[in-house]
Structures are given as C-alpha cells and as structure tokens.
Amino acid sequence: MADRQGAALIVGAGDATGGAIARAFAREGLTTCITRRARHLEDLESLAAAIEADGGTARAFGVDAREEAETIALVDRIEAEVGPLE
C-alpha cells in the first residue's frame, strides 16, 4: 500500500468496475468512500469489508447521487469526517 492521505469518492461502486476502482484507490493509500443508493448499502458494506481485509480503508455510504442535496451533504460529511477528497 502506498502512503497517501485523503479520500477518493467512488459513486456507483456496487458493480465490478466501481469495486475495482475502489480497490485501486485503496492500494494507493486513500480512504475509499464508496456510494450507491441506500437499498444497496449491505453490498457496499461487504465491499468496504473486503477492502479493509486487504489492508485498505473504506467507508460505505447509501446516497442517491441523482439528488443534488444528498450529494453535497455527502461531500461535506466526507471532508469533515475522513479528509479532503483528491
């Protein structure tokens, strides 16, 4: 794992492509913040657990990215709780 600080936000991370992108950012040392609609939160939590089992750091968020207010609130929350987005 590389030693970087900050966070990466991956929207729609529940599919194979999004999961691979999340894992790649985690290998670079970034905290991966993975999102998908709330009904898929359980799947996202499984992906976050797999990333952490591989030595990375991940947070799962159930957010509907089509809703501007939810997306803005998520970015604010990530930057307050996790760190700056890269």
Beta strands, then each sheet from edge to edge (+ up, - down):
strand 1: 7-11
strand 2: 31-36
strand 3: 57-62
sheet 1: 1+ 2+ 3+
end
